[in-house]
Amino acid sequence: MPQLNPRPWFFLLLSTWLMFSLLTFPSILKTDHPHHPGVKSLKNNLNLKIKN
């Protein structure tokens, strides 16, 4: 029986990490764009070059 002890802890940590990552990853993606205007400027520069 003691050999089965690490597995529930591993699955518990894995599930909590998955939940945490799923909850935080979209918010990080949403907040990255306003804080980094370099992406928008790069897209605008590419669009201007394509138009010209």
N, CA, C, O and CB atoms as a CASP TS submission, in Angstrom:
PFRMAT TS
TARGET T0000
AUTHOR 0000-0000-0000
METHOD Language model
MODEL 1
PARENT N/A
ATOM      1  N   MET     1       0.808  -1.226   0.000  1.00  0.00           N
ATOM      2  CA  MET     1       0.000   0.000   0.000  1.00  0.00           C
ATOM      3  C   MET     1       0.846   1.282   0.000  1.00  0.00           C
ATOM      4  O   MET     1       0.467   2.241  -0.673  1.00  0.00           O
ATOM      5  CB  MET     1      -0.916   0.003   1.208  1.00  0.00           C
ATOM      6  N   PRO     2       1.964   1.342   0.718  1.00  0.00           N
ATOM      7  CA  PRO     2       2.725   2.600   0.703  1.00  0.00           C
ATOM      8  C   PRO     2       3.273   2.962  -0.674  1.00  0.00           C
ATOM      9  O   PRO     2       3.605   4.122  -0.914  1.00  0.00           O
ATOM     10  CB  PRO     2       3.866   2.513   1.679  1.00  0.00           C
ATOM     11  N   GLN     3       3.373   1.995  -1.577  1.00  0.00           N
ATOM     12  CA  GLN     3       3.871   2.313  -2.916  1.00  0.00           C
ATOM     13  C   GLN     3       2.853   3.149  -3.704  1.00  0.00           C
ATOM     14  O   GLN     3       3.226   3.831  -4.659  1.00  0.00           O
ATOM     15  CB  GLN     3       4.199   1.019  -3.681  1.00  0.00           C
ATOM     16  N   LEU     4       1.582   3.102  -3.315  1.00  0.00           N
ATOM     17  CA  LEU     4       0.554   3.851  -4.027  1.00  0.00           C
ATOM     18  C   LEU     4       0.450   5.294  -3.543  1.00  0.00           C
ATOM     19  O   LEU     4      -0.332   6.065  -4.098  1.00  0.00           O
ATOM     20  CB  LEU     4      -0.783   3.163  -3.874  1.00  0.00           C
ATOM     21  N   ASN     5       1.209   5.674  -2.537  1.00  0.00           N
ATOM     22  CA  ASN     5       1.086   7.024  -1.985  1.00  0.00           C
ATOM     23  C   ASN     5       1.555   8.120  -2.943  1.00  0.00           C
ATOM     24  O   ASN     5       0.874   9.142  -3.033  1.00  0.00           O
ATOM     25  CB  ASN     5       1.870   7.116  -0.707  1.00  0.00           C
ATOM     26  N   PRO     6       2.670   7.978  -3.665  1.00  0.00           N
ATOM     27  CA  PRO     6       3.113   9.094  -4.520  1.00  0.00           C
ATOM     28  C   PRO     6       2.156   9.394  -5.670  1.00  0.00           C
ATOM     29  O   PRO     6       2.077  10.540  -6.115  1.00  0.00           O
ATOM     30  CB  PRO     6       4.479   8.791  -5.084  1.00  0.00           C
ATOM     31  N   ARG     7       1.437   8.402  -6.155  1.00  0.00           N
ATOM     32  CA  ARG     7       0.612   8.629  -7.344  1.00  0.00           C
ATOM     33  C   ARG     7      -0.537   9.613  -7.098  1.00  0.00           C
ATOM     34  O   ARG     7      -0.725  10.515  -7.914  1.00  0.00           O
ATOM     35  CB  ARG     7       0.051   7.313  -7.831  1.00  0.00           C
ATOM     36  N   PRO     8      -1.318   9.484  -6.012  1.00  0.00           N
ATOM     37  CA  PRO     8      -2.363  10.503  -5.795  1.00  0.00           C
ATOM     38  C   PRO     8      -1.791  11.908  -5.649  1.00  0.00           C
ATOM     39  O   PRO     8      -2.394  12.874  -6.117  1.00  0.00           O
ATOM     40  CB  PRO     8      -3.175  10.160  -4.554  1.00  0.00           C
ATOM     41  N   TRP     9      -0.632  12.030  -5.004  1.00  0.00           N
ATOM     42  CA  TRP     9      -0.017  13.353  -4.876  1.00  0.00           C
ATOM     43  C   TRP     9       0.373  13.883  -6.249  1.00  0.00           C
ATOM     44  O   TRP     9       0.184  15.063  -6.541  1.00  0.00           O
ATOM     45  CB  TRP     9       1.220  13.295  -3.951  1.00  0.00           C
ATOM     46  N   PHE    10       0.916  13.009  -7.088  1.00  0.00           N
ATOM     47  CA  PHE    10       1.320  13.433  -8.432  1.00  0.00           C
ATOM     48  C   PHE    10       0.111  13.889  -9.248  1.00  0.00           C
ATOM     49  O   PHE    10       0.151  14.924  -9.914  1.00  0.00           O
ATOM     50  CB  PHE    10       2.048  12.288  -9.160  1.00  0.00           C
ATOM     51  N   PHE    11      -0.969  13.095  -9.183  1.00  0.00           N
ATOM     52  CA  PHE    11      -2.162  13.470  -9.936  1.00  0.00           C
ATOM     53  C   PHE    11      -2.799  14.731  -9.378  1.00  0.00           C
ATOM     54  O   PHE    11      -3.334  15.546 -10.130  1.00  0.00           O
ATOM     55  CB  PHE    11      -3.171  12.333  -9.926  1.00  0.00           C
ATOM     56  N   LEU    12      -2.741  14.895  -8.064  1.00  0.00           N
ATOM     57  CA  LEU    12      -3.293  16.100  -7.450  1.00  0.00           C
ATOM     58  C   LEU    12      -2.516  17.333  -7.893  1.00  0.00           C
ATOM     59  O   LEU    12      -3.099  18.355  -8.255  1.00  0.00           O
ATOM     60  CB  LEU    12      -3.275  15.983  -5.919  1.00  0.00           C
ATOM     61  N   LEU    13      -1.188  17.220  -7.858  1.00  0.00           N
ATOM     62  CA  LEU    13      -0.362  18.346  -8.298  1.00  0.00           C
ATOM     63  C   LEU    13      -0.580  18.629  -9.784  1.00  0.00           C
ATOM     64  O   LEU    13      -0.655  19.785 -10.200  1.00  0.00           O
ATOM     65  CB  LEU    13       1.126  18.062  -8.023  1.00  0.00           C
ATOM     66  N   LEU    14      -0.679  17.568 -10.573  1.00  0.00           N
ATOM     67  CA  LEU    14      -0.881  17.743 -12.009  1.00  0.00           C
ATOM     68  C   LEU    14      -2.219  18.418 -12.296  1.00  0.00           C
ATOM     69  O   LEU    14      -2.300  19.326 -13.123  1.00  0.00           O
ATOM     70  CB  LEU    14      -0.807  16.391 -12.726  1.00  0.00           C
ATOM     71  N   SER    15      -3.265  17.970 -11.609  1.00  0.00           N
ATOM     72  CA  SER    15      -4.589  18.555 -11.841  1.00  0.00           C
ATOM     73  C   SER    15      -4.635  20.008 -11.400  1.00  0.00           C
ATOM     74  O   SER    15      -5.220  20.848 -12.083  1.00  0.00           O
ATOM     75  CB  SER    15      -5.664  17.755 -11.106  1.00  0.00           C
ATOM     76  N   THR    16      -4.016  20.309 -10.253  1.00  0.00           N
ATOM     77  CA  THR    16      -4.017  21.696  -9.784  1.00  0.00           C
ATOM     78  C   THR    16      -3.208  22.572 -10.738  1.00  0.00           C
ATOM     79  O   THR    16      -3.594  23.708 -11.017  1.00  0.00           O
ATOM     80  CB  THR    16      -3.445  21.789  -8.347  1.00  0.00           C
ATOM     81  N   TRP    17      -2.081  22.048 -11.241  1.00  0.00           N
ATOM     82  CA  TRP    17      -1.269  22.827 -12.175  1.00  0.00           C
ATOM     83  C   TRP    17      -2.024  23.067 -13.482  1.00  0.00           C
ATOM     84  O   TRP    17      -1.955  24.154 -14.057  1.00  0.00           O
ATOM     85  CB  TRP    17       0.064  22.110 -12.454  1.00  0.00           C
ATOM     86  N   LEU    18      -2.748  22.040 -13.947  1.00  0.00           N
ATOM     87  CA  LEU    18      -3.519  22.201 -15.175  1.00  0.00           C
ATOM     88  C   LEU    18      -4.614  23.247 -14.999  1.00  0.00           C
ATOM     89  O   LEU    18      -4.827  24.088 -15.872  1.00  0.00           O
ATOM     90  CB  LEU    18      -4.129  20.864 -15.600  1.00  0.00           C
ATOM     91  N   MET    19      -5.309  23.188 -13.858  1.00  0.00           N
ATOM     92  CA  MET    19      -6.359  24.164 -13.599  1.00  0.00           C
ATOM     93  C   MET    19      -5.772  25.566 -13.516  1.00  0.00           C
ATOM     94  O   MET    19      -6.327  26.513 -14.074  1.00  0.00           O
ATOM     95  CB  MET    19      -7.108  23.821 -12.306  1.00  0.00           C
ATOM     96  N   PHE    20      -4.645  25.697 -12.816  1.00  0.00           N
ATOM     97  CA  PHE    20      -4.007  27.002 -12.663  1.00  0.00           C
ATOM     98  C   PHE    20      -3.565  27.552 -14.011  1.00  0.00           C
ATOM     99  O   PHE    20      -3.761  28.730 -14.307  1.00  0.00           O
ATOM    100  CB  PHE    20      -2.809  26.906 -11.716  1.00  0.00           C
ATOM    101  N   SER    21      -2.966  26.687 -14.825  1.00  0.00           N
ATOM    102  CA  SER    21      -2.485  27.138 -16.134  1.00  0.00           C
ATOM    103  C   SER    21      -3.662  27.508 -17.039  1.00  0.00           C
ATOM    104  O   SER    21      -3.597  28.495 -17.772  1.00  0.00           O
ATOM    105  CB  SER    21      -1.620  26.041 -16.802  1.00  0.00           C
ATOM    106  N   LEU    22      -4.737  26.717 -16.988  1.00  0.00           N
ATOM    107  CA  LEU    22      -5.895  27.021 -17.821  1.00  0.00           C
ATOM    108  C   LEU    22      -6.554  28.324 -17.392  1.00  0.00           C
ATOM    109  O   LEU    22      -7.084  29.059 -18.226  1.00  0.00           O
ATOM    110  CB  LEU    22      -6.906  25.878 -17.763  1.00  0.00           C
ATOM    111  N   LEU    23      -6.523  28.614 -16.089  1.00  0.00           N
ATOM    112  CA  LEU    23      -7.143  29.847 -15.603  1.00  0.00           C
ATOM    113  C   LEU    23      -6.270  31.059 -15.887  1.00  0.00           C
ATOM    114  O   LEU    23      -6.786  32.140 -16.169  1.00  0.00           O
ATOM    115  CB  LEU    23      -7.420  29.747 -14.108  1.00  0.00           C
ATOM    116  N   THR    24      -4.956  30.893 -15.815  1.00  0.00           N
ATOM    117  CA  THR    24      -4.070  32.049 -15.930  1.00  0.00           C
ATOM    118  C   THR    24      -3.605  32.285 -17.364  1.00  0.00           C
ATOM    119  O   THR    24      -3.298  33.422 -17.724  1.00  0.00           O
ATOM    120  CB  THR    24      -2.869  31.869 -15.028  1.00  0.00           C
ATOM    121  N   PHE    25      -3.545  31.238 -18.193  1.00  0.00           N
ATOM    122  CA  PHE    25      -2.990  31.406 -19.540  1.00  0.00           C
ATOM    123  C   PHE    25      -3.811  32.360 -20.408  1.00  0.00           C
ATOM    124  O   PHE    25      -3.225  33.221 -21.064  1.00  0.00           O
ATOM    125  CB  PHE    25      -2.895  30.060 -20.223  1.00  0.00           C
ATOM    126  N   PRO    26      -5.141  32.247 -20.442  1.00  0.00           N
ATOM    127  CA  PRO    26      -5.906  33.208 -21.251  1.00  0.00           C
ATOM    128  C   PRO    26      -5.764  34.635 -20.758  1.00  0.00           C
ATOM    129  O   PRO    26      -5.686  35.560 -21.566  1.00  0.00           O
ATOM    130  CB  PRO    26      -7.367  32.830 -21.260  1.00  0.00           C
ATOM    131  N   SER    27      -5.729  34.833 -19.445  1.00  0.00           N
ATOM    132  CA  SER    27      -5.581  36.193 -18.910  1.00  0.00           C
ATOM    133  C   SER    27      -4.214  36.751 -19.269  1.00  0.00           C
ATOM    134  O   SER    27      -4.091  37.937 -19.576  1.00  0.00           O
ATOM    135  CB  SER    27      -5.778  36.207 -17.376  1.00  0.00           C
ATOM    136  N   ILE    28      -3.174  35.902 -19.234  1.00  0.00           N
ATOM    137  CA  ILE    28      -1.836  36.356 -19.618  1.00  0.00           C
ATOM    138  C   ILE    28      -1.834  36.739 -21.100  1.00  0.00           C
ATOM    139  O   ILE    28      -1.243  37.747 -21.485  1.00  0.00           O
ATOM    140  CB  ILE    28      -0.771  35.252 -19.334  1.00  0.00           C
ATOM    141  N   LEU    29      -2.498  35.929 -21.923  1.00  0.00           N
ATOM    142  CA  LEU    29      -2.551  36.245 -23.348  1.00  0.00           C
ATOM    143  C   LEU    29      -3.315  37.543 -23.583  1.00  0.00           C
ATOM    144  O   LEU    29      -2.940  38.338 -24.445  1.00  0.00           O
ATOM    145  CB  LEU    29      -3.202  35.095 -24.132  1.00  0.00           C
ATOM    146  N   LYS    30      -4.391  37.762 -22.817  1.00  0.00           N
ATOM    147  CA  LYS    30      -5.188  38.974 -22.998  1.00  0.00           C
ATOM    148  C   LYS    30      -4.411  40.201 -22.545  1.00  0.00           C
ATOM    149  O   LYS    30      -4.497  41.253 -23.179  1.00  0.00           O
ATOM    150  CB  LYS    30      -6.511  38.871 -22.227  1.00  0.00           C
ATOM    151  N   THR    31      -3.656  40.085 -21.460  1.00  0.00           N
ATOM    152  CA  THR    31      -2.973  41.253 -20.917  1.00  0.00           C
ATOM    153  C   THR    31      -1.639  41.493 -21.612  1.00  0.00           C
ATOM    154  O   THR    31      -1.056  42.565 -21.451  1.00  0.00           O
ATOM    155  CB  THR    31      -2.757  41.088 -19.421  1.00  0.00           C
ATOM    156  N   ASP    32      -1.142  40.536 -22.372  1.00  0.00           N
ATOM    157  CA  ASP    32       0.147  40.725 -23.042  1.00  0.00           C
ATOM    158  C   ASP    32       0.026  41.749 -24.165  1.00  0.00           C
ATOM    159  O   ASP    32       0.957  42.522 -24.392  1.00  0.00           O
ATOM    160  CB  ASP    32       0.669  39.388 -23.598  1.00  0.00           C
ATOM    161  N   HIS    33      -1.094  41.769 -24.867  1.00  0.00           N
ATOM    162  CA  HIS    33      -1.206  42.618 -26.047  1.00  0.00           C
ATOM    163  C   HIS    33      -1.228  44.111 -25.711  1.00  0.00           C
ATOM    164  O   HIS    33      -0.528  44.872 -26.379  1.00  0.00           O
ATOM    165  CB  HIS    33      -2.450  42.256 -26.813  1.00  0.00           C
ATOM    166  N   PRO    34      -1.990  44.575 -24.714  1.00  0.00           N
ATOM    167  CA  PRO    34      -1.929  46.014 -24.405  1.00  0.00           C
ATOM    168  C   PRO    34      -0.574  46.437 -23.847  1.00  0.00           C
ATOM    169  O   PRO    34      -0.110  47.543 -24.121  1.00  0.00           O
ATOM    170  CB  PRO    34      -3.018  46.380 -23.409  1.00  0.00           C
ATOM    171  N   HIS    35       0.060  45.572 -23.073  1.00  0.00           N
ATOM    172  CA  HIS    35       1.326  45.941 -22.448  1.00  0.00           C
ATOM    173  C   HIS    35       2.473  45.921 -23.448  1.00  0.00           C
ATOM    174  O   HIS    35       3.503  46.554 -23.217  1.00  0.00           O
ATOM    175  CB  HIS    35       1.632  45.004 -21.291  1.00  0.00           C
ATOM    176  N   HIS    36       2.310  45.202 -24.559  1.00  0.00           N
ATOM    177  CA  HIS    36       3.376  45.117 -25.556  1.00  0.00           C
ATOM    178  C   HIS    36       2.854  45.652 -26.888  1.00  0.00           C
ATOM    179  O   HIS    36       2.363  44.877 -27.710  1.00  0.00           O
ATOM    180  CB  HIS    36       3.887  43.650 -25.708  1.00  0.00           C
ATOM    181  N   PRO    37       2.951  46.951 -27.113  1.00  0.00           N
ATOM    182  CA  PRO    37       2.466  47.501 -28.388  1.00  0.00           C
ATOM    183  C   PRO    37       3.371  47.160 -29.560  1.00  0.00           C
ATOM    184  O   PRO    37       3.050  47.498 -30.700  1.00  0.00           O
ATOM    185  CB  PRO    37       2.332  49.002 -28.284  1.00  0.00           C
ATOM    186  N   GLY    38       4.503  46.492 -29.308  1.00  0.00           N
ATOM    187  CA  GLY    38       5.407  46.128 -30.387  1.00  0.00           C
ATOM    188  C   GLY    38       4.753  45.195 -31.384  1.00  0.00           C
ATOM    189  O   GLY    38       5.044  45.258 -32.578  1.00  0.00           O
ATOM    190  N   VAL    39       3.867  44.327 -30.904  1.00  0.00           N
ATOM    191  CA  VAL    39       3.191  43.396 -31.808  1.00  0.00           C
ATOM    192  C   VAL    39       2.288  44.164 -32.758  1.00  0.00           C
ATOM    193  O   VAL    39       2.267  43.893 -33.959  1.00  0.00           O
ATOM    194  CB  VAL    39       2.376  42.351 -31.015  1.00  0.00           C
ATOM    195  N   LYS    40       1.536  45.131 -32.216  1.00  0.00           N
ATOM    196  CA  LYS    40       0.640  45.902 -33.074  1.00  0.00           C
ATOM    197  C   LYS    40       1.436  46.752 -34.055  1.00  0.00           C
ATOM    198  O   LYS    40       1.064  46.859 -35.223  1.00  0.00           O
ATOM    199  CB  LYS    40      -0.283  46.792 -32.231  1.00  0.00           C
ATOM    200  N   SER    41       2.527  47.357 -33.592  1.00  0.00           N
ATOM    201  CA  SER    41       3.324  48.197 -34.481  1.00  0.00           C
ATOM    202  C   SER    41       3.953  47.353 -35.585  1.00  0.00           C
ATOM    203  O   SER    41       4.044  47.796 -36.730  1.00  0.00           O
ATOM    204  CB  SER    41       4.414  48.944 -33.689  1.00  0.00           C
ATOM    205  N   LEU    42       4.389  46.137 -35.245  1.00  0.00           N
ATOM    206  CA  LEU    42       4.953  45.267 -36.274  1.00  0.00           C
ATOM    207  C   LEU    42       3.895  44.919 -37.314  1.00  0.00           C
ATOM    208  O   LEU    42       4.175  44.920 -38.512  1.00  0.00           O
ATOM    209  CB  LEU    42       5.527  43.983 -35.646  1.00  0.00           C
ATOM    210  N   LYS    43       2.669  44.619 -36.852  1.00  0.00           N
ATOM    211  CA  LYS    43       1.599  44.300 -37.791  1.00  0.00           C
ATOM    212  C   LYS    43       1.270  45.504 -38.662  1.00  0.00           C
ATOM    213  O   LYS    43       1.047  45.362 -39.864  1.00  0.00           O
ATOM    214  CB  LYS    43       0.347  43.830 -37.042  1.00  0.00           C
ATOM    215  N   ASN    44       1.240  46.697 -38.055  1.00  0.00           N
ATOM    216  CA  ASN    44       0.944  47.902 -38.825  1.00  0.00           C
ATOM    217  C   ASN    44       2.036  48.163 -39.855  1.00  0.00           C
ATOM    218  O   ASN    44       1.740  48.541 -40.989  1.00  0.00           O
ATOM    219  CB  ASN    44       0.792  49.114 -37.894  1.00  0.00           C
ATOM    220  N   ASN    45       3.289  47.965 -39.473  1.00  0.00           N
ATOM    221  CA  ASN    45       4.390  48.175 -40.408  1.00  0.00           C
ATOM    222  C   ASN    45       4.302  47.195 -41.570  1.00  0.00           C
ATOM    223  O   ASN    45       4.546  47.561 -42.720  1.00  0.00           O
ATOM    224  CB  ASN    45       5.739  48.030 -39.694  1.00  0.00           C
ATOM    225  N   LEU    46       3.953  45.945 -41.264  1.00  0.00           N
ATOM    226  CA  LEU    46       3.817  44.960 -42.332  1.00  0.00           C
ATOM    227  C   LEU    46       2.678  45.339 -43.264  1.00  0.00           C
ATOM    228  O   LEU    46       2.804  45.221 -44.483  1.00  0.00           O
ATOM    229  CB  LEU    46       3.585  43.561 -41.750  1.00  0.00           C
ATOM    230  N   ASN    47       1.558  45.797 -42.690  1.00  0.00           N
ATOM    231  CA  ASN    47       0.424  46.199 -43.525  1.00  0.00           C
ATOM    232  C   ASN    47       0.783  47.393 -44.395  1.00  0.00           C
ATOM    233  O   ASN    47       0.400  47.445 -45.564  1.00  0.00           O
ATOM    234  CB  ASN    47      -0.792  46.531 -42.655  1.00  0.00           C
ATOM    235  N   LEU    48       1.520  48.360 -43.833  1.00  0.00           N
ATOM    236  CA  LEU    48       1.911  49.534 -44.612  1.00  0.00           C
ATOM    237  C   LEU    48       2.853  49.140 -45.748  1.00  0.00           C
ATOM    238  O   LEU    48       2.750  49.655 -46.861  1.00  0.00           O
ATOM    239  CB  LEU    48       2.580  50.582 -43.706  1.00  0.00           C
ATOM    240  N   LYS    49       3.772  48.220 -45.451  1.00  0.00           N
ATOM    241  CA  LYS    49       4.700  47.784 -46.497  1.00  0.00           C
ATOM    242  C   LYS    49       3.955  47.049 -47.606  1.00  0.00           C
ATOM    243  O   LYS    49       4.265  47.206 -48.787  1.00  0.00           O
ATOM    244  CB  LYS    49       5.797  46.881 -45.905  1.00  0.00           C
ATOM    245  N   ILE    50       2.971  46.244 -47.213  1.00  0.00           N
ATOM    246  CA  ILE    50       2.207  45.512 -48.222  1.00  0.00           C
ATOM    247  C   ILE    50       1.389  46.488 -49.068  1.00  0.00           C
ATOM    248  O   ILE    50       1.285  46.321 -50.283  1.00  0.00           O
ATOM    249  CB  ILE    50       1.280  44.464 -47.553  1.00  0.00           C
ATOM    250  N   LYS    51       0.803  47.517 -48.420  1.00  0.00           N
ATOM    251  CA  LYS    51      -0.002  48.498 -49.167  1.00  0.00           C
ATOM    252  C   LYS    51       0.876  49.308 -50.105  1.00  0.00           C
ATOM    253  O   LYS    51       0.481  49.577 -51.240  1.00  0.00           O
ATOM    254  CB  LYS    51      -0.750  49.440 -48.202  1.00  0.00           C
ATOM    255  N   ASN    52       2.054  49.699 -49.654  1.00  0.00           N
ATOM    256  CA  ASN    52       2.936  50.491 -50.508  1.00  0.00           C
ATOM    257  C   ASN    52       3.503  49.622 -51.633  1.00  0.00           C
ATOM    258  O   ASN    52       4.272  50.110 -52.461  1.00  0.00           O
ATOM    259  CB  ASN    52       4.081  51.116 -49.676  1.00  0.00           C
TER
END
